[in-house]
Structure formats: structure tokens, C-alpha cells
Amino acid sequence: MPRRIETGEGRAALGAVSASDAAGLPPARTELATAVRYLLQLLNEKAPGNAVEVRVPPFGAVQVIEGPRHTRGTPPNVVEMDARTWIALATGGEHWADAVTAGRISASGVRADLTAVLPLRP
């Protein structure tokens, strides 16, 4: 089981990523990784389950949403995106439909739509 990211640490990482964006600089990889993992952790807490796998390579993946459990091979419901898209969606900076239309999300399967559980933090 991965180490739990405490609220203060997660919020600090999100703040650092936001500050980097505001300054027009790339965030430190460790801060970006912590922010992504913290938001995946919050998603897992908000929508526990095993029906949909959410991937944000190379930083993390979680299985969420109640439904049929997947145990072998490629899951039938997969959502994958880059770290910046994930942070924007999870924090309310971007809407699911806009990111899908722009091609920044790869989603497969009938349950691979996170509109009902995002944003995590308005």
C-alpha cells in the first residue's frame, strides 16, 4: 500500500505547482508527483471501488467507482491523462467534456466518465 499523503503535504504540493504555473516555470517533478498522488488519493476516498482504473503516468494509478471488480489483464474501464490535465480536472480548473474534446483524456469502457466525481476540490 502506498504511503498516505497528509493534507498539508498535498496542499503544499498543489500550491507549489500552481505557483510554478503562475510564474511560467515548470514545477519540480517531486511536487508534481506529490500533487498528482494526493489528488488520486482524494478520488479514491470520494469514489471507492474497482470498476474504473484512473492512470496518470508516470506518477500513479487508482481503481475507483463501485462496480464489477477487475483482477487480470487490461481493465475494461480505463481513464488515462497527463499530470497537468489531471490536476486541472481534479481542482475544477477544467471540465471533463472540454478535456475529452481537446484529446487530453484517453477513456475506454462504458463507465470511464468521471464527470460525476470531479472536481474533487471546487
OpenMM code with the backbone's topology and positions (N, CA, C; nanometers):
from openmm import Vec3, app, unit

residues = "MET PRO ARG ARG ILE GLU THR GLY GLU GLY ARG ALA ALA LEU GLY ALA VAL SER ALA SER ASP ALA ALA GLY LEU PRO PRO ALA ARG THR GLU LEU ALA THR ALA VAL ARG TYR LEU LEU GLN LEU LEU ASN GLU LYS ALA PRO GLY ASN ALA VAL GLU VAL ARG VAL PRO PRO PHE GLY ALA VAL GLN VAL ILE GLU GLY PRO ARG HIS THR ARG GLY THR PRO PRO ASN VAL VAL GLU MET ASP ALA ARG THR TRP ILE ALA LEU ALA THR GLY GLY GLU HIS TRP ALA ASP ALA VAL THR ALA GLY ARG ILE SER ALA SER GLY VAL ARG ALA ASP LEU THR ALA VAL LEU PRO LEU ARG PRO".split()
positions = [
    Vec3(0.0837, -0.1172, 0.0000),
    Vec3(0.0000, 0.0000, 0.0000),
    Vec3(0.0888, 0.1244, 0.0000),
    Vec3(0.0591, 0.2208, -0.0899),
    Vec3(0.1412, 0.3411, -0.0937),
    Vec3(0.1248, 0.4245, 0.0328),
    Vec3(0.2267, 0.5037, 0.0583),
    Vec3(0.2239, 0.5921, 0.1746),
    Vec3(0.1125, 0.6947, 0.1579),
    Vec3(0.0389, 0.7173, 0.2659),
    Vec3(-0.0690, 0.8164, 0.2643),
    Vec3(-0.0077, 0.9565, 0.2658),
    Vec3(-0.0570, 1.0409, 0.1786),
    Vec3(-0.0119, 1.1797, 0.1727),
    Vec3(-0.1029, 1.2615, 0.2633),
    Vec3(-0.0432, 1.3252, 0.3611),
    Vec3(-0.1205, 1.4065, 0.4549),
    Vec3(-0.1730, 1.5316, 0.3842),
    Vec3(-0.2837, 1.5853, 0.4354),
    Vec3(-0.3491, 1.7006, 0.3740),
    Vec3(-0.2541, 1.8180, 0.3555),
    Vec3(-0.1783, 1.8519, 0.4574),
    Vec3(-0.0860, 1.9655, 0.4475),
    Vec3(0.0174, 1.9465, 0.3389),
    Vec3(0.0715, 1.8268, 0.3308),
    Vec3(0.1721, 1.7963, 0.2283),
    Vec3(0.1111, 1.8037, 0.0883),
    Vec3(-0.0091, 1.7489, 0.0734),
    Vec3(-0.0765, 1.7524, -0.0563),
    Vec3(-0.1106, 1.8928, -0.1001),
    Vec3(-0.1634, 1.9715, -0.0075),
    Vec3(-0.1982, 2.1106, -0.0406),
    Vec3(-0.0737, 2.1934, -0.0710),
    Vec3(0.0352, 2.1682, 0.0002),
    Vec3(0.1602, 2.2395, -0.0264),
    Vec3(0.2104, 2.2075, -0.1677),
    Vec3(0.2008, 2.0818, -0.2071),
    Vec3(0.2443, 2.0427, -0.3417),
    Vec3(0.1556, 2.1078, -0.4477),
    Vec3(0.0256, 2.1101, -0.4248),
    Vec3(-0.0652, 2.1758, -0.5189),
    Vec3(-0.0341, 2.3253, -0.5286),
    Vec3(-0.0053, 2.3876, -0.4148),
    Vec3(0.0303, 2.5292, -0.4142),
    Vec3(0.1587, 2.5555, -0.4897),
    Vec3(0.2560, 2.4671, -0.4740),
    Vec3(0.3837, 2.4827, -0.5437),
    Vec3(0.3657, 2.4685, -0.6947),
    Vec3(0.2827, 2.3731, -0.7368),
    Vec3(0.2557, 2.3548, -0.8802),
    Vec3(0.1839, 2.4783, -0.9350),
    Vec3(0.0872, 2.5288, -0.8608),
    Vec3(0.0139, 2.6483, -0.9021),
    Vec3(0.1069, 2.7699, -0.9114),
    Vec3(0.1955, 2.7843, -0.8151),
    Vec3(0.2906, 2.8954, -0.8166),
    Vec3(0.3852, 2.8852, -0.9358),
    Vec3(0.4281, 2.7656, -0.9679),
    Vec3(0.5143, 2.7447, -1.0847),
    Vec3(0.4411, 2.7853, -1.2114),
    Vec3(0.3145, 2.7437, -1.2213),
    Vec3(0.2339, 2.7808, -1.3383),
    Vec3(0.2229, 2.9324, -1.3504),
    Vec3(0.1937, 2.9984, -1.2382),
    Vec3(0.1779, 3.1447, -1.2384),
    Vec3(0.3064, 3.2150, -1.2802),
    Vec3(0.4203, 3.1559, -1.2463),
    Vec3(0.5495, 3.2145, -1.2816),
    Vec3(0.5961, 3.1733, -1.4215),
    Vec3(0.5182, 3.0851, -1.4860),
    Vec3(0.5559, 3.0385, -1.6190),
    Vec3(0.6709, 2.9408, -1.6188),
    Vec3(0.6908, 2.8741, -1.5051),
    Vec3(0.8007, 2.7786, -1.4910),
    Vec3(0.7453, 2.6373, -1.4741),
    Vec3(0.8209, 2.5365, -1.5156),
    Vec3(0.7763, 2.4000, -1.4895),
    Vec3(0.7897, 2.3682, -1.3405),
    Vec3(0.6952, 2.2949, -1.2844),
    Vec3(0.7062, 2.2595, -1.1420),
    Vec3(0.8144, 2.1549, -1.1209),
    Vec3(0.8629, 2.1489, -0.9992),
    Vec3(0.9582, 2.0431, -0.9643),
    Vec3(0.8871, 1.9089, -0.9783),
    Vec3(0.9589, 1.8102, -1.0279),
    Vec3(0.8989, 1.6775, -1.0501),
    Vec3(0.8425, 1.6191, -0.9210),
    Vec3(0.9116, 1.6378, -0.8091),
    Vec3(0.8632, 1.5812, -0.6828),
    Vec3(0.7324, 1.6476, -0.6397),
    Vec3(0.7216, 1.7788, -0.6603),
    Vec3(0.5976, 1.8484, -0.6250),
    Vec3(0.4830, 1.8048, -0.7161),
    Vec3(0.5113, 1.7911, -0.8445),
    Vec3(0.4097, 1.7461, -0.9392),
    Vec3(0.3629, 1.6054, -0.9030),
    Vec3(0.4575, 1.5175, -0.8731),
    Vec3(0.4239, 1.3797, -0.8366),
    Vec3(0.3386, 1.3761, -0.7101),
    Vec3(0.3763, 1.4536, -0.6089),
    Vec3(0.3003, 1.4555, -0.4837),
    Vec3(0.1603, 1.5101, -0.5071),
    Vec3(0.1472, 1.6167, -0.5864),
    Vec3(0.0158, 1.6747, -0.6150),
    Vec3(-0.0737, 1.5736, -0.6862),
    Vec3(-0.0200, 1.5043, -0.7856),
    Vec3(-0.0971, 1.4040, -0.8597),
    Vec3(-0.1409, 1.2912, -0.7666),
    Vec3(-0.0489, 1.2388, -0.6895),
    Vec3(-0.0805, 1.1265, -0.5995),
    Vec3(-0.1794, 1.1668, -0.4912),
    Vec3(-0.1667, 1.2890, -0.4413),
    Vec3(-0.2603, 1.3386, -0.3407),
    Vec3(-0.4022, 1.3447, -0.3990),
    Vec3(-0.4159, 1.3969, -0.5200),
    Vec3(-0.5475, 1.4057, -0.5818),
    Vec3(-0.6035, 1.2686, -0.6175),
    Vec3(-0.5182, 1.1747, -0.6575),
    Vec3(-0.5648, 1.0367, -0.6801),
    Vec3(-0.6134, 0.9756, -0.5487),
    Vec3(-0.5442, 1.0045, -0.4418),
    Vec3(-0.5845, 0.9573, -0.3090),
    Vec3(-0.7222, 1.0135, -0.2719),
    Vec3(-0.7440, 1.1426, -0.2968),
    Vec3(-0.8741, 1.2036, -0.2681),
    Vec3(-0.9840, 1.1417, -0.3546),
    Vec3(-0.9533, 1.1129, -0.4807),
    Vec3(-1.0504, 1.0473, -0.5682),
    Vec3(-1.0877, 0.9111, -0.5128),
    Vec3(-0.9879, 0.8364, -0.4686),
    Vec3(-1.0123, 0.7037, -0.4126),
    Vec3(-1.0999, 0.7113, -0.2875),
    Vec3(-1.0806, 0.8153, -0.2076),
    Vec3(-1.1629, 0.8335, -0.0881),
    Vec3(-1.3049, 0.8734, -0.1237),
    Vec3(-1.3206, 0.9554, -0.2263),
    Vec3(-1.4526, 1.0042, -0.2663),
    Vec3(-1.5338, 0.8979, -0.3390),
    Vec3(-1.4680, 0.8162, -0.4203),
    Vec3(-1.5378, 0.7182, -0.5038),
    Vec3(-1.4688, 0.5826, -0.4968),
    Vec3(-1.4705, 0.5198, -0.3787),
    Vec3(-1.4016, 0.3908, -0.3668),
    Vec3(-1.4661, 0.2837, -0.4552),
    Vec3(-1.3853, 0.1904, -0.4971),
    Vec3(-1.4347, 0.0806, -0.5795),
    Vec3(-1.3256, 0.0291, -0.6696),
    Vec3(-1.3651, -0.0572, -0.7622),
    Vec3(-1.2669, -0.1208, -0.8506),
    Vec3(-1.3121, -0.1284, -0.9952),
    Vec3(-1.4117, -0.0509, -1.0351),
    Vec3(-1.4662, -0.0639, -1.1695),
    Vec3(-1.3916, 0.0174, -1.2748),
    Vec3(-1.3249, 0.1247, -1.2342),
    Vec3(-1.2560, 0.2119, -1.3291),
    Vec3(-1.1129, 0.2337, -1.2819),
    Vec3(-1.0191, 0.2181, -1.3732),
    Vec3(-0.8800, 0.2472, -1.3400),
    Vec3(-0.8443, 0.3837, -1.3959),
    Vec3(-0.7978, 0.4721, -1.3087),
    Vec3(-0.7552, 0.6062, -1.3480),
    Vec3(-0.6028, 0.6078, -1.3431),
    Vec3(-0.5418, 0.6383, -1.4576),
    Vec3(-0.3959, 0.6379, -1.4695),
    Vec3(-0.3441, 0.7777, -1.5020),
    Vec3(-0.2405, 0.8172, -1.4288),
    Vec3(-0.1721, 0.9429, -1.4560),
    Vec3(-0.0227, 0.9103, -1.4596),
    Vec3(0.0222, 0.8556, -1.5741),
    Vec3(0.1622, 0.8153, -1.5820),
    Vec3(0.2558, 0.9351, -1.5834),
    Vec3(0.3718, 0.9234, -1.5278),
    Vec3(0.4280, 0.8068, -1.4609),
    Vec3(0.4051, 0.8078, -1.3097),
    Vec3(0.3131, 0.8911, -1.2627),
    Vec3(0.3025, 0.9159, -1.1195),
    Vec3(0.2107, 0.8238, -1.0412),
    Vec3(0.1065, 0.7702, -1.1020),
    Vec3(0.0198, 0.6845, -1.0233),
    Vec3(-0.1039, 0.6380, -1.0974),
    Vec3(-0.1732, 0.5465, -1.0330),
    Vec3(-0.2996, 0.4924, -1.0844),
    Vec3(-0.3802, 0.4420, -0.9660),
    Vec3(-0.5116, 0.4536, -0.9770),
    Vec3(-0.6010, 0.4006, -0.8741),
    Vec3(-0.7205, 0.3359, -0.9412),
    Vec3(-0.7787, 0.2410, -0.8713),
    Vec3(-0.9051, 0.1835, -0.9145),
    Vec3(-1.0136, 0.2433, -0.8267),
    Vec3(-1.1175, 0.2969, -0.8910),
    Vec3(-1.2233, 0.3682, -0.8216),
    Vec3(-1.3602, 0.3314, -0.8787),
    Vec3(-1.4632, 0.3853, -0.8227),
    Vec3(-1.6028, 0.3704, -0.8634),
    Vec3(-1.6519, 0.2281, -0.8334),
    Vec3(-1.7625, 0.2199, -0.7632),
    Vec3(-1.8203, 0.0897, -0.7317),
    Vec3(-1.8662, 0.0189, -0.8581),
    Vec3(-1.8545, -0.1113, -0.8574),
    Vec3(-1.8969, -0.1909, -0.9720),
    Vec3(-1.8166, -0.3186, -0.9784),
    Vec3(-1.8226, -0.3867, -1.0922),
    Vec3(-1.7517, -0.5140, -1.1063),
    Vec3(-1.6017, -0.4962, -1.0856),
    Vec3(-1.5425, -0.5845, -1.0077),
    Vec3(-1.4000, -0.5795, -0.9788),
    Vec3(-1.3219, -0.6399, -1.0945),
    Vec3(-1.2118, -0.5742, -1.1277),
    Vec3(-1.1242, -0.6248, -1.2331),
    Vec3(-0.9987, -0.6817, -1.1682),
    Vec3(-0.9559, -0.8012, -1.2125),
    Vec3(-0.8404, -0.8623, -1.1476),
    Vec3(-0.7261, -0.9012, -1.2412),
    Vec3(-0.7503, -0.9196, -1.3720),
    Vec3(-0.6420, -0.9645, -1.4608),
    Vec3(-0.6444, -0.8908, -1.5934),
    Vec3(-0.5258, -0.8680, -1.6484),
    Vec3(-0.5166, -0.8061, -1.7798),
    Vec3(-0.5552, -0.6591, -1.7786),
    Vec3(-0.5860, -0.6079, -1.8955),
    Vec3(-0.6255, -0.4679, -1.9079),
    Vec3(-0.7677, -0.4498, -1.8576),
    Vec3(-0.7888, -0.3558, -1.7683),
    Vec3(-0.9237, -0.3330, -1.7170),
    Vec3(-1.0183, -0.2875, -1.8288),
    Vec3(-1.1469, -0.3187, -1.8182),
    Vec3(-1.2419, -0.2792, -1.9225),
    Vec3(-1.2735, -0.1292, -1.9211),
    Vec3(-1.2538, -0.0628, -1.8081),
    Vec3(-1.2816, 0.0804, -1.7960),
    Vec3(-1.1548, 0.1511, -1.7510),
    Vec3(-1.0926, 0.2243, -1.8435),
    Vec3(-0.9650, 0.2889, -1.8150),
    Vec3(-0.9717, 0.4360, -1.8557),
    Vec3(-0.9205, 0.5204, -1.7684),
    Vec3(-0.9080, 0.6625, -1.7970),
    Vec3(-0.7602, 0.6968, -1.7788),
    Vec3(-0.7021, 0.7618, -1.8787),
    Vec3(-0.5611, 0.7975, -1.8691),
    Vec3(-0.5405, 0.9401, -1.9191),
    Vec3(-0.4547, 1.0130, -1.8485),
    Vec3(-0.4253, 1.1509, -1.8859),
    Vec3(-0.2912, 1.1912, -1.8276),
    Vec3(-0.2416, 1.3075, -1.8718),
    Vec3(-0.1161, 1.3575, -1.8177),
    Vec3(-0.1417, 1.4280, -1.6843),
    Vec3(-0.0339, 1.4570, -1.6154),
    Vec3(-0.0429, 1.5145, -1.4807),
    Vec3(-0.1116, 1.6501, -1.4793),
    Vec3(-0.0807, 1.7369, -1.5735),
    Vec3(-0.1393, 1.8708, -1.5744),
    Vec3(-0.2900, 1.8646, -1.5967),
    Vec3(-0.3337, 1.7762, -1.6866),
    Vec3(-0.4770, 1.7611, -1.7121),
    Vec3(-0.5463, 1.7090, -1.5874),
    Vec3(-0.4860, 1.6095, -1.5215),
    Vec3(-0.5453, 1.5533, -1.4004),
    Vec3(-0.5618, 1.6596, -1.2916),
    Vec3(-0.4593, 1.7392, -1.2700),
    Vec3(-0.4667, 1.8425, -1.1666),
    Vec3(-0.5763, 1.9438, -1.2015),
    Vec3(-0.5831, 1.9844, -1.3274),
    Vec3(-0.6862, 2.0803, -1.3686),
    Vec3(-0.8267, 2.0246, -1.3490),
    Vec3(-0.8473, 1.8998, -1.3849),
    Vec3(-0.9792, 1.8373, -1.3675),
    Vec3(-1.0145, 1.8216, -1.2205),
    Vec3(-0.9205, 1.7722, -1.1433),
    Vec3(-0.9468, 1.7421, -1.0029),
    Vec3(-0.9710, 1.8673, -0.9199),
    Vec3(-0.9105, 1.9792, -0.9593),
    Vec3(-0.9256, 2.1025, -0.8821),
    Vec3(-1.0321, 2.1961, -0.9384),
    Vec3(-1.0964, 2.1563, -1.0460),
    Vec3(-1.2025, 2.2377, -1.1028),
    Vec3(-1.1547, 2.3416, -1.2020),
    Vec3(-1.0291, 2.3369, -1.2414),
    Vec3(-0.9751, 2.4309, -1.3385),
    Vec3(-1.0148, 2.4002, -1.4817),
    Vec3(-1.0659, 2.2803, -1.5043),
    Vec3(-1.1095, 2.2395, -1.6376),
    Vec3(-1.2247, 2.1410, -1.6234),
    Vec3(-1.3126, 2.1398, -1.7219),
    Vec3(-1.4252, 2.0473, -1.7217),
    Vec3(-1.3903, 1.9215, -1.8005),
    Vec3(-1.4457, 1.8094, -1.7565),
    Vec3(-1.4229, 1.6792, -1.8195),
    Vec3(-1.4475, 1.6850, -1.9700),
    Vec3(-1.5643, 1.7348, -2.0102),
    Vec3(-1.6009, 1.7357, -2.1519),
    Vec3(-1.5008, 1.8156, -2.2353),
    Vec3(-1.4525, 1.9265, -2.1816),
    Vec3(-1.3550, 2.0076, -2.2545),
    Vec3(-1.2241, 1.9325, -2.2751),
    Vec3(-1.1775, 1.8642, -2.1719),
    Vec3(-1.0518, 1.7887, -2.1818),
    Vec3(-1.0657, 1.6704, -2.2772),
    Vec3(-1.1819, 1.6051, -2.2760),
    Vec3(-1.2063, 1.4941, -2.3689),
    Vec3(-1.2072, 1.5467, -2.5123),
    Vec3(-1.2807, 1.6554, -2.5357),
    Vec3(-1.2898, 1.7143, -2.6697),
    Vec3(-1.1527, 1.7561, -2.7211),
    Vec3(-1.0690, 1.8075, -2.6321),
    Vec3(-0.9341, 1.8515, -2.6709),
    Vec3(-0.8375, 1.7351, -2.6896),
    Vec3(-0.8812, 1.6128, -2.6563),
    Vec3(-0.7962, 1.4956, -2.6749),
    Vec3(-0.6931, 1.4745, -2.5659),
    Vec3(-0.7116, 1.5371, -2.4503),
    Vec3(-0.6147, 1.5223, -2.3414),
    Vec3(-0.6483, 1.4067, -2.2481),
    Vec3(-0.7614, 1.3409, -2.2727),
    Vec3(-0.8010, 1.2249, -2.1921),
    Vec3(-0.8239, 1.1076, -2.2852),
    Vec3(-0.7699, 0.9930, -2.2478),
    Vec3(-0.7997, 0.8688, -2.3161),
    Vec3(-0.8921, 0.7905, -2.2229),
    Vec3(-1.0144, 0.7653, -2.2673),
    Vec3(-1.1115, 0.6950, -2.1831),
    Vec3(-1.1750, 0.5830, -2.2628),
    Vec3(-1.1729, 0.4624, -2.2049),
    Vec3(-1.2359, 0.3489, -2.2715),
    Vec3(-1.3235, 0.2746, -2.1719),
    Vec3(-1.4327, 0.2223, -2.2204),
    Vec3(-1.5252, 0.1495, -2.1351),
    Vec3(-1.6488, 0.2322, -2.1044),
    Vec3(-1.7577, 0.1633, -2.0767),
    Vec3(-1.8858, 0.2305, -2.0554),
    Vec3(-1.8905, 0.3096, -1.9259),
    Vec3(-1.8012, 0.2806, -1.8315),
    Vec3(-1.8013, 0.3509, -1.7030),
    Vec3(-1.6883, 0.4522, -1.6903),
    Vec3(-1.6158, 0.4755, -1.7993),
    Vec3(-1.4963, 0.5595, -1.7949),
    Vec3(-1.5287, 0.7076, -1.8160),
    Vec3(-1.6167, 0.7599, -1.7352),
    Vec3(-1.6506, 0.9019, -1.7372),
    Vec3(-1.6540, 0.9475, -1.5921),
    Vec3(-1.5666, 1.0389, -1.5561),
    Vec3(-1.5539, 1.0819, -1.4168),
    Vec3(-1.6303, 1.2099, -1.3853),
    Vec3(-1.7181, 1.2502, -1.4732),
    Vec3(-1.7927, 1.3743, -1.4548),
    Vec3(-1.8637, 1.3782, -1.3194),
    Vec3(-1.9195, 1.2681, -1.2771),
    Vec3(-1.9971, 1.2643, -1.1515),
    Vec3(-1.9116, 1.2807, -1.0259),
    Vec3(-1.7815, 1.2566, -1.0354),
    Vec3(-1.6964, 1.2635, -0.9158),
    Vec3(-1.5934, 1.3767, -0.9202),
    Vec3(-1.5916, 1.4528, -1.0275),
    Vec3(-1.4981, 1.5645, -1.0392),
    Vec3(-1.5744, 1.6959, -1.0479),
    Vec3(-1.5214, 1.8046, -0.9976),
    Vec3(-1.3910, 1.8177, -0.9340),
    Vec3(-1.3923, 1.7655, -0.7911),
    Vec3(-1.2735, 1.7381, -0.7418),
    Vec3(-1.2588, 1.6929, -0.6047),
    Vec3(-1.2592, 1.8111, -0.5102),
    Vec3(-1.2003, 1.9204, -0.5560),
    Vec3(-1.1906, 2.0428, -0.4754),
    Vec3(-1.2419, 2.1581, -0.5601),
    Vec3(-1.3569, 2.2106, -0.5280),
    Vec3(-1.4101, 2.3202, -0.6105),
    Vec3(-1.3216, 2.4436, -0.6059),
] * unit.nanometer
topology = app.Topology()
chain = topology.addChain("A")
for resn in residues:
    res = topology.addResidue(resn, chain)
    for name in ("N", "CA", "C"):
        topology.addAtom(name, app.Element.getBySymbol(name[0]), res)
